[in-house]
Amino acid sequence: MASEARLGTSLGFRVHKVKARDWEDPIAQAAAICAAIPKEMKVWSSGHSRALHRPDQRTRKIP
């Protein structure tokens, strides 16, 4: 995902929309993307993935 975000930046895009991949850690995905792109670029995440709705070790409880 980070390489896709870098490619989008090089092509002049200012927003990168992603869908959390169920087979990878969504928190690690977000960290890798943010490390690969400039701060001016925005990242939007789709909430239509089971990874974001599954209560396991990769998600945190919100108080």
N, C-alpha and C positions, 0 to 999 in steps of 0.2 A: 504494500500500500504506500509506503514512503516513496518508492521509485515512481509510482503513478502520480503522486502529488508533486514530486519534483518535475516530472514531465509536463504536467499541467501548468506549473509556474513558468517553465521555459517557453511554453506556447502562448503565454500571456493571460492565462486564466487567473482570476482573483478569488475564486471560491472553489473548494474541492469538496464534493458531496461523497460521502462514503456510507457503506452499509457494513455494520459490524459483522465480521465473519465468525460463524458459530464454532469453527474448529480452531480459532486462535483467541488469545486473551484480548478483549476489547480495550482494556486500559493500556496494555503494551502497544497495541496498534496506534492508539491516539498519541502516545508519547513518541513513537517512531516518526509519525507524520509531522508532528509539531517540531521535532528536531531537524527535519529535512527541508522545511519550507520557511520563507521569510515571515516575520511577524505580521506583515501587512496582509498576508493571505488568510482568508477565513476557511474554516473547516466545518461543514455541516454533517451531522451523523443521522442516518435514517434510523428510526426506532422500530422498524419492521423486522427485526432479527430476533430469533429466539435467544441469542446470546445475551441480549439486554434484559430479557424477562425471566431468565433462569436463575433461581436463587442458589448459587453454588459458591465455591471459593473465589471466583473471579468478580463477584459483585459485592457491593458494600451496602449495608443497611443505612437508610437515611432516617435520622431521628425525627 
